[in-house]
Every structure is written in structure tokens, then in C-alpha cells.
Amino acid sequence: MTASGRVKLKPGDTIGILGGGQLGRMLAMAAARLGLRCQVFSPDPDSPAFDVVLNATCAEYADVEALELFANDVDVITYEFENVPAATAMVLDARRPVLPAQKILETTQDRLIEKDFVKRLGIGTADYADVSSVESLQSAIARIGLPAVIKTRRFGYDGKGQAIIREGDDPAQVWEDLGTKSAILEAFVPYEREVSVIAARGADGTVECYDVTENEHRDHILKFSRVPAAISDELAAQARAVAEKIAHALDYVGVLGVELFVVGGNGGPHVLVNEIAPRVHNSGHWTLDGASVSQFEQHIRAIAGWPLAKPVRHGEVTMTNLIGDDILDYEQWLTVPGATVHLYGKGPPRPGRKMGHVTEVVPASKK
Ligand code: AMP
């Protein structure tokens, strides 16, 4: 039997969460509302998720003994970040169901494997090539053209581990600066907008997608999400169908985020997949206040083996990330009519650090 087939939690049971950031924190809060307990595993003693659970394990992801004790204490294990080391997932998987399943991490931790997987499903992506040396970079540039985006295959996030290559740049220098042996080169996509789909898939194969979200980045970090995205119903249906196809193909259980580019062109507007996040996603934070059930609760329901909700959106929603020093304005945000403020309880603000977010909902009846 698959891991997901074995899980049927009861209120009072315990979920183990790997990773102690804001996503783990919000997952644990959603679980608590459903009468479920969480135990968080994180190597960082200042983990914001530790503040909201009774039991926490502060240990390295390579600490096998700590992992085994953690697994013994919980009924099912999930994670809030995709870079869970394979060895960690294996130790845990031998003792308790890990959801989403370990093999999904192998696909989504590596941009080349992920792109190949998406392509095999017949879903569009930017044109891309495997790059492992200056020579292969040069031939990839010759085929794909410039501008292009080079990305490390592993461990990239918020624009880290990637660079745009423009006409006149020296490929040898770009390769040296990237400092990796395995990368992909992607055609630069002249997108009209960036959107994402937050989808949940239950153990029974049911999929529920939230309305398509439009995302605006500043310095490669998500700054605003707006729902619904300003795209046609046909395009929104296309985006949701892409997320659903990916969720089924991965035999996914839990919530995943699919980041997409909306492009124009001869064939009319269409979407290209940029990235799959096998976890709750920043562009889904609006669901906490803007929908009947949040992405965090959907994830908990899915991994608990419980029925998914059919989420109902409350109106037009904007989510603003509080990044770095933005957090210093929290008192002002607290006075904004209709705004709901979420602060993650993190230590000092640093540039680029996600410190909190605010959701603003314009109810459908007020439009
Ligand atoms: P990623 O780490 O792949 O999510 O990329 C971070 C951001 O870089 C995206 O949200 C886009 O704004 C931009 N970006 C990534 N890949 C491309 C591409 N192939 N063409 C244009 N912009 C890109």
C-alpha cells in the first residue's frame, strides 16, 4: 500500500513537520484548529514554528537518532521546504508515512529533472538545455539564443543561483560566477504576467485548485499577490488544468504551488510552467483570510487522509509581503480598515527576509 493509503488521522493525532519557518508555523496553526497536534523538526533554535507547538526537535537533518525519535513521536510526516535531504527523507520514510512522497522531492529538487518531467506531460515550459561546462553553455546559447537565464539545477530560491545572460556577456565569466557544475539555461520568457495555481490533492485523488493568483516580484522576491488574476476565464482554466495534471502525474498528496508565466504570441495567450513547489506556497497566503479554507488547512486535511474542502473565495484579495524593514510599519498596517496582519515572530529584519504579510479582502458584495 502507498504511504498516503495508510494515513487516516483522528483528532488528537500528531503531525511531524520538517522545517521551522513561517510555512511550518502556519501549517501547525491550521492543524491546531482541526484538533491535530504538530511536532516541528528544525536545526534552527530560533525557528518561528517552535513558538506555536508544544513539542519541537532542534537537531540537524543528518542526525539519524534525532530523526528516529521524532518519527516515533508522530503519526505522519510532512515538510515546509523542498530541499529536504534525500537521506533524511529515507530515514523518516522507513518509520512513518512521509507526505508528499519522497520520490516527489527527487523530481522537484532538480530543475532539469523537473523541466523534463513537465515536458513529458506535454505541458509548455521555456526552452531549456542542460549545462555542465563552459562548452555546453556556449552550445546552449547558440541553440536557445540571448537573452537567457542560467539557473543552478539545485538549491535555488528567490532568484538565488540564477543570472540573466545578455548579448555581449562572457559565458566563461558567467559560468565561473555561478560557481556550479550543473545548471540549466532557459530562454528568457517575455511574459505578460506571472501567475500561480495553488492546488490540493487528497489521498483519494480528488484535486481542488484555488483561483489563479497573479504575482508581482521585487528583487526576485514575491511582493504582492492579487486574486483573481487579470486573465481570461479560458486562460485561468488552462492554468488550473496544468496544475491538476501535474498533481495527478506525481500522485501527489498535499498542497503544491505551480508558478506559471503568461505569454502572448501567435497561438494566443497561453501559460508556461516556471517551477513546481511541493509545499504550501507564499502566493497562497491570501487564502488564510480570503477563502473559506486556507491552503494550510487543505494541506493538513490531505495528509491526514481527510476530505478536502471546496474553497470559496470571499472577494478580491491582495496579499502584501512584509520583507525586511517593511515589518517596522506593522503598527500602521494594524490600523488599515479591512487588513489582516500576520507577523511571523522572527528575529531582526534582514534585507530579503520574509517577516510577515498582510491580506486585504474586498468582499464580493461591495463591488
Ligand atoms: P525562479 O527561481 O525560477 O522562480 O525565478 C525567479 C524569478 O525570475 C521568476 O519569478 C521570474 O520573475 C524570473 N525568471 C525566472 N526564469 C525566467 C525566464 N526563463 N524568463 C524570464 N524571467 C524568468
Residues whose N, C-alpha, C, O or C-beta is under 5 A from the ligand:
A	BS01	AMP	A126 V149 D158 G159 E186 A187 F188 V189 H220 E275
